[in-house]
Amino acid sequence: MPDNTEFTLSPLSRTIEQDGKKLRVEISDNNAGGWLLEVFDEFNNSTVWEDAFESEQDALFEIEATIREEGIDCLIGPVDGGVV
């Protein structure tokens, strides 16, 4: 059976730019009461948090804290793209 699950993208999804580098932050509902967090860098590398967040705001706080504590470079992958 094909997986045709549709996720609703949160209005808190956004682009974050720091030090000339950009990330596309996608926060979407998992259709089970939680919120998923996925981040794409400028090379289309993807970083996905395994656990769902209780709220879309919690997901946004997590990405902001990650960038603040570890720097944006921790979410930038190789130029040739891929999954991080």
For each residue, the residues with C-beta under 8 A, 3 or more apart:
1:
2:
3:
4:
5: 31
6:
7: 28 29 30 31 36
8: 28 29
9: 13 26 27 28
10: 13 27 28 29 35 56 59
11:
12: 27 56 57 59 60
13: 9 10 24 25 26 27 28
14: 25
15: 22 23 24 25
16: 22 23 25 63 67 72
17: 20 21 22 23
18: 21 67 72
19: 72
20: 17
21: 17 18 41 42 72 73 76
22: 15 16 17 41 42
23: 15 16 17 39 40 41 42 63 67 72 75 76
24: 13 15 39 40
25: 13 14 15 16 37 38 39 60 63
26: 9 13 37 38 39 40
27: 9 10 12 13 35 36 37 56 59 60
28: 7 8 9 10 13 35 36 38
29: 7 8 10 34 35 36 56
30: 7 33 34 35 36 52
31: 5 7
32: 52
33: 30
34: 29 30 52 53 54
35: 10 27 28 29 30 52 53 54 55 56 58 59
36: 7 27 28 29 30 48 49 52 53 59
37: 25 26 27 48 49 53 59 62 63
38: 25 26 28 46 47 48 49
39: 23 24 25 26 46 47 48 63 75
40: 23 24 26 44 45 46
41: 21 22 23 44 45 47 75 76 77
42: 21 22 23 76
43: 76 77 78 79 80 81
44: 40 41 81
45: 40 41 76 77 78 81 82 83 84
46: 38 39 40 83 84
47: 38 39 41 75 77 84
48: 36 37 38 39 83
49: 36 37 38 53 59 62
50:
51:
52: 30 32 34 35 36
53: 34 35 36 37 49 56 58 59 62
54: 34 35 58
55: 35 58 59
56: 10 12 27 29 35 53 59 60
57: 12 60 61
58: 35 53 54 55 61 62
59: 10 12 27 35 36 37 49 53 55 56 62 63
60: 12 25 27 56 57 63 64
61: 57 58 64 65
62: 37 49 53 58 59 65 66
63: 16 23 25 37 39 59 60 66 67
64: 60 61 67 68
65: 61 62 68 69
66: 62 63 69 70 74 75
67: 16 18 23 63 64 70 71 72 75
68: 64 65
69: 65 66
70: 66 67 74
71: 67 74
72: 16 18 19 21 23 67 75 76
73: 21 76
74: 66 70 71
75: 23 39 41 47 66 67 72 84
76: 21 23 41 42 43 45 72 73
77: 41 43 45 47 81 82 84
78: 43 45 81 82
79: 43
80: 43
81: 43 44 45 77 78
82: 45 77 78
83: 45 46 48
84: 45 46 47 75 77
